[in-house]
Amino acid sequence: MNLLTPRDRTVVVEGLQLHLLDWGGEGREPLLLLHGFAGHAHAWDTLAIALQPQFHVLALDQRGHGESDPAPEYGPAATARDIDGVVAAFGIEQMIIIGLSMGGRAGMYYAATRPERVSRLVVMDIGPEVSRRASQAPAGPPEPETWESIEQAARHLYRANPYPGIHYYRWVVSHSLRQREDGALVWKWSPTIKSSSAIGPAIDWWTIVRQIQAPTLVLRGAESPVLDADVAERMVRALRDGRYVEIPRAVHCLHEDNPEAVQEAIEEFLGVRRALA
């Protein structure tokens, strides 16, 4: 069954309540969406709707993000255990993983350490090395600690990157803010996600890449400040079965900046035929 809106589901892992969106499609191949740092499951809604007719689409609020509980530990190893919890809860034997940025690295780690669980992997705008440009301060005014309205937050994001459009930002911000007891609006992610002491030990990401057995699609934004083109190309050569597509008119959040190009690249990789209008 295809749902008009996703079901809210909760999985408990290590005492943490983890929220995910279940778009239906039981009996189809499972597909798990993993958002980027400070993101949430609803950021995938438009791609989830597009892929829903062919797959059982699940989108996870990673620990400390969205509606999921904060945790004493973060990083790919912790996320892998959370994914194991999703696998157990849904009886998944094998699945496709699509991950953006932090979620892309989580997908890489999971595919390398649980190869029997991942049939195909899509890594969006992240690699074994992060560009030096990623540490540069973003253009425009600094972000305030609290927001007065959805519109204020949407306008702030739009000034930094106008590609998704102000209408998209208004919608996604409406899922991204929560109201504190004092009435102020703040992002839904927990401040603990920025604690370096909770991230865990450093990982040799080139070794992880070489361990991935599943066919892997690497997507890079043509204007990405995070994944340099030469790193993406070396990453694909290091993969056992790697493919590379550069997405035009895109910065870092590719599925927001150029959703049609991202959908087309993913569907071609997964062997999906678009329904005729």
ZIRA-V757655 format. One record per residue. N is the residue number from 1. RES is the residue in one small letter. OMEGA is omega in radians with two decimals (999 if undefined). D_CENTER is the distance of its C-alpha to the mean C-alpha in whole Angstrom. Layout:
{{N;RES;OMEGA;D_CENTER} {N;RES;OMEGA;D_CENTER}}
//
This chain:
{{1;m;3.01;24} {2;n;-3.08;22} {3;l;3.05;21} {4;l;3.06;22} {5;t;-3.10;19} {6;p;3.00;17} {7;r;3.00;19} {8;d;3.13;18} {9;r;3.09;18} {10;t;3.06;18} {11;v;3.13;18} {12;v;3.13;20} {13;v;3.13;19} {14;e;3.14;22} {15;g;3.14;23} {16;l;3.02;20} {17;q;-3.13;19} {18;l;-3.11;15} {19;h;3.01;14} {20;l;3.09;13} {21;l;-3.13;13} {22;d;-3.07;15} {23;w;3.09;16} {24;g;-3.13;19} {25;g;3.10;20} {26;e;-3.09;22} {27;g;3.06;23} {28;r;3.13;21} {29;e;3.14;19} {30;p;3.11;16} {31;l;-3.08;12} {32;l;3.14;9} {33;l;-3.12;6} {34;l;-3.08;3} {35;h;3.11;2} {36;g;-3.11;4} {37;f;-3.12;8} {38;a;3.09;10} {39;g;3.14;7} {40;h;-3.01;8} {41;a;-3.09;8} {42;h;3.09;10} {43;a;-3.13;8} {44;w;-2.93;8} {45;d;-3.06;11} {46;t;3.08;13} {47;l;3.11;11} {48;a;3.12;12} {49;i;-3.13;15} {50;a;-3.08;16} {51;l;-3.06;15} {52;q;-3.09;17} {53;p;-3.08;20} {54;q;-3.00;19} {55;f;2.96;17} {56;h;-2.97;17} {57;v;3.07;13} {58;l;3.09;12} {59;a;-3.03;9} {60;l;2.83;9} {61;d;-3.11;9} {62;q;-3.06;9} {63;r;-3.12;13} {64;g;-3.08;14} {65;h;3.07;11} {66;g;-3.11;12} {67;e;-3.14;15} {68;s;-3.11;15} {69;d;2.94;17} {70;p;-3.02;18} {71;a;3.06;19} {72;p;-3.10;21} {73;e;3.06;19} {74;y;3.12;15} {75;g;-3.04;14} {76;p;-3.12;13} {77;a;3.09;16} {78;a;3.12;16} {79;t;3.11;12} {80;a;3.10;14} {81;r;3.08;17} {82;d;3.10;14} {83;i;3.05;13} {84;d;3.10;17} {85;g;3.08;18} {86;v;3.12;16} {87;v;-3.13;17} {88;a;-3.08;21} {89;a;-3.07;20} {90;f;3.14;20} {91;g;-3.08;22} {92;i;3.05;20} {93;e;3.14;21} {94;q;-3.05;19} {95;m;2.96;15} {96;i;3.04;13} {97;i;3.02;10} {98;i;-3.09;7} {99;g;3.08;4} {100;l;2.98;4} {101;s;3.07;6} {102;m;3.11;7} {103;g;3.07;4} {104;g;3.09;6} {105;r;3.06;9} {106;a;3.09;9} {107;g;3.10;9} {108;m;-3.12;12} {109;y;-3.12;14} {110;y;-3.14;14} {111;a;-3.14;15} {112;a;-3.04;18} {113;t;3.05;19} {114;r;-3.02;19} {115;p;-3.12;20} {116;e;-3.07;21} {117;r;-2.99;18} {118;v;3.14;16} {119;s;3.10;18} {120;r;-3.06;15} {121;l;3.02;12} {122;v;-3.13;10} {123;v;-3.04;9} {124;m;2.97;8} {125;d;3.01;10} {126;i;3.12;11} {127;g;-3.14;14} {128;p;3.10;16} {129;e;3.11;18} {130;v;-3.10;16} {131;s;3.05;19} {132;r;-3.13;21} {133;r;-3.10;21} {134;a;-3.11;17} {135;s;3.13;20} {136;q;3.13;22} {137;a;3.13;22} {138;p;3.12;20} {139;a;3.08;23} {140;g;-3.10;25} {141;p;3.12;26} {142;p;-3.13;24} {143;e;3.10;22} {144;p;3.14;24} {145;e;3.12;24} {146;t;-3.11;24} {147;w;3.11;24} {148;e;-3.07;27} {149;s;3.01;25} {150;i;-3.10;22} {151;e;3.14;24} {152;q;-3.14;24} {153;a;3.13;21} {154;a;3.12;20} {155;r;3.11;22} {156;h;3.12;21} {157;l;-3.12;18} {158;y;3.12;20} {159;r;-3.13;22} {160;a;-3.11;20} {161;n;-3.07;18} {162;p;-3.03;20} {163;y;-3.10;18} {164;p;-3.14;16} {165;g;-3.08;20} {166;i;-3.14;21} {167;h;3.09;21} {168;y;-3.10;17} {169;y;3.10;17} {170;r;-3.11;19} {171;w;-3.04;18} {172;v;3.10;14} {173;v;3.12;16} {174;s;3.07;18} {175;h;-2.97;15} {176;s;-3.07;14} {177;l;2.97;18} {178;r;-3.12;20} {179;q;3.10;24} {180;r;-3.14;26} {181;e;3.12;29} {182;d;3.09;31} {183;g;-3.13;29} {184;a;3.09;27} {185;l;3.12;23} {186;v;3.09;21} {187;w;-3.07;17} {188;k;-3.14;16} {189;w;-3.13;14} {190;s;3.09;17} {191;p;-3.10;19} {192;t;-3.12;19} {193;i;-3.13;15} {194;k;3.13;17} {195;s;-3.10;20} {196;s;-3.13;20} {197;s;-3.10;22} {198;a;-3.03;20} {199;i;-3.11;17} {200;g;-3.07;20} {201;p;3.10;22} {202;a;-3.11;21} {203;i;3.05;19} {204;d;-3.00;21} {205;w;3.07;18} {206;w;3.06;20} {207;t;3.09;22} {208;i;-3.12;18} {209;v;-3.10;18} {210;r;3.13;21} {211;q;-3.09;21} {212;i;-3.13;18} {213;q;-3.06;21} {214;a;2.98;18} {215;p;-2.99;18} {216;t;3.05;15} {217;l;3.08;14} {218;v;3.11;13} {219;l;3.12;12} {220;r;3.03;14} {221;g;-3.10;14} {222;a;3.14;18} {223;e;-3.05;18} {224;s;2.99;16} {225;p;-3.02;17} {226;v;-3.10;14} {227;l;3.09;15} {228;d;-3.07;19} {229;a;-3.11;20} {230;d;3.09;22} {231;v;3.12;20} {232;a;-3.13;18} {233;e;3.10;21} {234;r;3.11;22} {235;m;-3.13;19} {236;v;3.10;20} {237;r;-3.13;23} {238;a;-3.14;22} {239;l;3.11;20} {240;r;3.13;23} {241;d;-3.04;21} {242;g;3.07;19} {243;r;-3.03;19} {244;y;3.05;18} {245;v;3.05;17} {246;e;-3.08;17} {247;i;3.13;16} {248;p;3.09;19} {249;r;-3.10;19} {250;a;3.13;15} {251;v;-3.10;15} {252;h;3.13;11} {253;c;-2.92;9} {254;l;-3.08;10} {255;h;3.03;10} {256;e;-3.07;11} {257;d;-3.10;14} {258;n;-3.02;15} {259;p;-3.11;14} {260;e;-3.13;17} {261;a;3.12;17} {262;v;3.13;13} {263;q;-3.13;14} {264;e;-3.12;18} {265;a;-3.13;16} {266;i;-3.14;14} {267;e;3.11;17} {268;e;3.14;19} {269;f;-3.10;18} {270;l;3.12;18} {271;g;-3.13;21} {272;v;3.03;21} {273;r;3.13;23} {274;r;3.07;23} {275;a;3.13;25} {276;l;-3.13;28} {277;a;999;29}}
//
